[in-house]
């Protein structure tokens, strides 16, 4: 299905960002829309992540027989000169000769020392998994031996950490039990050597997980949250992620499905989400996938339709901005492929 572009007229005369001027028209130009691979040694895949390297881009996801199967491993593919490489397995859940667990939710992040880190989870379920990390000094060509994260630290659960100008790293994380889902931020002031948890508190009846973090002027940080409340929820911090406000509901639909967002260099906020209500089953509401923008985190306008189909699953997006200012998205395509979309936002 072709990606549809929507011309959006902004009437935001009070915007603090020079990118959004009064009555400015902005359009989306799609540069690429393709599958990262057409065939792979696994039937299903999910939960992709993407990051820019020194000579291109690298994406990662988990793949195997199906989610939760012990043979699920972490794979990567690199984009160079317009072509994605054959998927390569870089991590598995083998504990010993007789015990093996599935892998989950890889997240790529550039650490302050320049290393490329790949965080992921191992365990029988999200209720029982633990955090792992491998690192690369050659842009993902080879990886270190896996290291288990400290007890109680899970690492980024789905979405990328952000590094503040002060050097503080905020890693968006969460925990799940059979009764409650709780979001929190793992915060490091020493380049990721140690972490401390800051909670995003909600009533037990309100389930929120998988934060994605956006930055605003004057040090304000917004966490957007997947929820069971039919809408995306938000929480704010004004002290570099040490404390967070009680989450509120935004007016953006959320069918209890993963989201991701990024703050552009211009200050514009860009969100990828499933614009639908929550059904009685987990997979309902994932057949549409949109891109929206905002200047204040409150009012969001759709600018791009990635998927709009009667049925199917197009979910768990990841989004970044490249050094050249263009935007890169990956997402799950019916659990059988990872789709990649590259576009830019232009003034008219």
C-alpha positions in Angstrom: 0.0 0.0 0.0 1.4 3.4 -0.9 2.1 5.9 1.8 -0.4 8.8 1.7 0.9 12.3 2.3 -1.4 14.9 3.9 -0.7 18.6 3.6 -1.1 20.2 7.0 -1.8 23.9 7.6 -0.5 25.1 11.0 -2.1 28.1 12.7 0.2 28.3 15.6 1.2 31.9 15.9 2.2 31.4 19.5 4.6 28.5 18.8 8.0 28.9 20.4 9.7 27.1 17.6 10.8 28.9 14.4 9.8 25.8 12.4 6.1 26.5 12.9 5.4 30.0 11.8 1.9 31.6 11.7 -0.2 30.2 8.8 2.8 28.1 7.6 2.0 25.2 5.3 4.0 22.0 5.7 4.0 18.9 3.5 5.5 15.4 3.7 7.7 14.0 1.0 8.2 10.3 1.2 11.7 9.3 0.2 11.5 5.5 0.7 9.0 2.9 1.7 10.1 -0.7 1.7 10.5 -3.9 3.7 13.8 -4.5 5.4 13.8 -8.1 4.2 11.6 -10.3 2.1 12.7 -13.6 3.5 14.3 -14.6 6.8 15.1 -17.8 8.8 12.1 -17.1 11.1 8.4 -16.9 10.4 7.4 -14.1 12.7 9.0 -10.8 13.9 8.1 -7.8 16.1 9.3 -4.8 18.1 11.8 -3.0 15.8 14.3 -0.3 16.7 16.5 1.9 14.4 19.5 4.2 14.8 21.9 6.0 12.6 25.4 4.8 12.2 28.5 6.5 10.8 27.9 5.0 7.4 24.1 4.4 7.3 21.5 3.0 9.6 21.0 -0.2 11.6 17.6 -1.8 12.6 16.9 -4.6 15.1 13.9 -6.6 16.1 13.0 -10.0 17.6 12.2 -13.0 15.4 11.3 -16.6 15.8 8.4 -19.1 15.6 6.2 -16.7 17.4 6.3 -14.3 20.4 7.1 -16.1 23.6 8.6 -19.1 21.8 12.0 -20.1 23.3 13.6 -19.8 19.8 12.9 -16.1 19.5 16.2 -14.2 19.1 17.4 -10.7 18.3 18.3 -9.8 14.7 19.9 -6.8 13.0 20.1 -5.5 9.5 22.1 -2.5 8.2 21.1 0.1 5.6 24.0 1.2 3.4 23.9 2.8 -0.1 20.1 2.4 -0.2 20.1 -1.4 0.5 19.3 -3.4 3.6 21.6 -6.3 4.5 20.5 -9.8 5.2 19.2 -10.2 8.8 21.8 -11.5 11.2 21.2 -13.0 14.6 23.1 -11.1 17.3 21.6 -12.4 20.6 19.6 -15.4 21.9 18.1 -16.5 25.2 20.2 -19.7 25.7 20.9 -20.1 29.4 22.5 -23.5 29.3 22.3 -26.8 27.3 18.9 -27.6 28.6 17.3 -24.2 29.2 16.4 -21.4 26.8 14.1 -18.4 27.0 12.7 -16.1 24.3 14.2 -12.6 23.6 12.1 -9.4 23.5 12.1 -5.8 22.5 15.5 -4.7 21.4 16.4 -0.9 21.7 19.4 0.7 20.0 21.1 3.7 21.7 24.4 5.6 21.2 26.1 5.8 24.6 28.1 8.9 25.5 31.4 7.0 24.9 30.4 6.5 21.3 29.6 2.8 21.6 26.5 1.4 20.0 24.4 -0.3 22.7 21.6 -2.8 22.0 19.3 -3.4 25.0 16.9 -6.3 25.1 15.0 -8.6 27.4 15.2 -12.3 28.1 12.6 -14.3 30.0 9.5 -16.5 29.6 7.1 -13.4 29.7 7.0 -9.7 30.3 6.2 -10.4 34.0 9.4 -12.4 34.4 11.9 -11.0 32.0 15.2 -9.3 32.8 17.3 -6.7 31.0 20.4 -7.4 28.9 22.8 -5.4 26.8 25.4 -6.0 24.1 27.7 -3.3 22.7 29.5 -2.6 19.4 32.6 -0.5 18.7 32.3 -1.0 14.9 28.8 0.3 14.2 27.1 -3.1 14.6 29.4 -5.3 12.6 30.3 -7.2 15.7 29.0 -7.3 19.2 30.3 -7.9 22.7 29.3 -10.7 25.0 25.9 -10.1 26.6 25.8 -8.5 30.0 22.8 -8.7 32.4 21.7 -5.4 33.7 21.7 -4.8 37.5 18.8 -6.3 39.5 15.7 -4.2 39.2 16.9 -2.3 36.1 15.2 -3.5 32.9 16.6 -1.0 30.5 14.5 0.7 27.9 11.4 -1.4 27.5 10.5 -0.5 23.9 11.6 3.1 23.1 14.9 4.8 22.9 16.6 6.6 25.8 17.3 10.3 25.5 20.4 12.1 26.5 19.9 15.6 27.9 22.2 18.5 27.4 23.4 18.1 31.0 24.6 14.6 30.2 21.8 12.9 32.1 20.4 9.8 30.3 16.7 9.0 30.7 15.7 5.4 29.8 11.9 4.9 29.4 10.9 1.7 31.1 8.0 -0.1 32.7 6.9 -3.2 34.5 4.0 -5.6 34.0 2.2 -8.0 36.4 -1.0 -9.9 36.0 -2.7 -7.1 37.8 -0.9 -3.8 37.2 1.2 -2.1 34.6 3.5 0.7 35.8 5.8 3.0 33.9 9.0 4.4 35.2 12.2 6.1 34.0 15.6 4.8 34.6 18.0 7.7 35.1 21.7 7.8 34.8 24.1 10.7 35.7 27.3 8.8 34.9 26.9 7.8 31.3 24.9 4.7 31.9 27.2 3.1 34.4 24.6 3.2 37.2 20.9 3.8 37.1 18.2 5.0 39.6 14.5 4.7 39.1 12.0 7.5 39.0 8.3 6.4 39.0 5.3 7.7 37.1 2.6 7.0 39.6 -0.9 5.9 38.5 -3.9 4.2 40.2 -3.7 0.4 39.8 -6.8 0.5 37.5 -4.9 2.7 35.1 -2.4 0.7 33.1 0.5 2.5 31.5 3.7 1.1 29.9 6.3 1.8 27.3 7.0 5.5 27.6 8.5 7.6 24.8 10.2 10.9 25.8 10.0 14.3 24.2 12.0 17.5 25.1 10.7 21.1 25.3 12.2 24.5 26.0 13.1 25.4 29.6 14.0 21.7 30.4 10.4 20.4 30.3 10.2 16.7 29.3 7.0 14.9 28.3 6.5 11.1 28.6 3.8 9.8 26.2 2.4 6.4 27.5 0.6 3.4 26.0 -2.4 2.8 28.1 -5.6 0.8 28.7 -7.6 4.0 28.8 -8.5 4.2 25.1 -6.1 7.2 24.8 -2.4 8.0 25.0 -1.6 9.4 28.4 1.1 11.9 29.3 3.3 12.8 32.2 5.7 15.7 32.6 9.0 16.4 34.4 10.7 19.7 35.0 13.7 18.4 36.9 15.5 16.3 34.4 13.4 13.2 35.0 13.8 13.0 38.8 10.0 13.4 39.4 7.0 13.1 37.1 3.4 14.4 37.2 0.4 12.1 37.6 -0.5 11.0 34.0 -3.4 12.6 32.2 -5.3 11.5 29.2 -4.6 13.2 25.8 -7.2 13.2 23.0 -5.1 10.8 20.9 -6.7 7.4 20.5 -4.7 4.4 21.7 -5.8 0.7 21.3 -3.4 -0.4 24.0 -0.6 -0.6 21.4 3.0 0.6 21.4 3.8 4.1 20.2 7.0 6.1 19.6 7.9 9.8 19.2 10.9 12.0 18.6 11.8 15.7 19.1 13.1 17.2 15.9 16.0 19.6 15.8 13.5 22.3 15.0 11.5 21.6 18.1 8.6 20.0 16.3 7.3 16.8 18.0 6.5 13.8 15.8 4.5 10.8 17.0 3.7 7.4 15.4 0.6 5.7 16.7 -2.4 3.5 15.9 -5.3 6.0 15.7 -8.0 3.7 16.9 -10.0 2.7 20.0 -9.2 -0.4 22.1 -11.2 -3.5 21.4 -11.8 -6.5 23.5 -8.8 -8.3 22.0 -5.2 -7.1 22.1 -4.9 -7.1 18.3 -7.9 -4.9 17.6 -7.1 -1.4 16.5 -3.7 -2.1 15.0 -4.8 -2.1 11.3 -4.2 1.7 11.0 -0.9 3.6 11.6 -0.5 7.4 11.5 2.1 10.0 12.0 1.2 13.2 13.8 3.0 16.4 14.8 2.7 18.9 17.6 4.5 22.0 18.9 3.2 21.8 22.5 2.5 18.1 23.1 -1.2 18.8 23.6 -2.6 19.5 20.2 -1.6 16.9 17.6 -2.3 16.9 13.9 -2.0 13.9 11.6 0.3 14.5 8.6 0.9 11.0 7.3 -1.1 7.8 6.9 1.4 4.8 7.0 -1.3 2.1 7.0 -5.1 2.1 6.6 -6.4 -1.4 6.0 -9.6 -3.3 6.9 -7.6 -5.8 9.0 -4.0 -6.7 9.9 -1.4 -5.6 12.4 0.9 -2.6 11.8 2.3 -1.8 15.2 5.2 -1.1 17.5 6.8 1.7 15.5 10.2 3.3 16.1 11.1 6.8 14.9 14.3 8.8 14.7 15.6 11.9 12.9 18.7 11.5 10.8 21.6 13.9 10.8 20.4 15.4 7.5 17.0 16.2 9.2 15.0 13.5 7.5 12.8 11.1 9.5 13.1 7.3 9.6 10.4 4.9 10.9 10.3 1.1 11.3 7.3 -0.9 12.3 5.9 -4.4 12.5 4.0 -5.5 9.3 1.6 -8.3 10.1 4.2 -10.0 12.3 5.9 -11.3 9.1 8.1 -8.4 8.1 9.6 -5.1 9.3 8.7 -2.1 7.2 10.9 1.0 6.8 9.6 4.4 5.8 11.9 7.4 5.2 10.4 10.9 4.6 11.1 14.6 5.2 8.8 17.4 6.3 9.1 20.5 4.0 7.8 24.0 4.1 5.8 25.1 1.2 
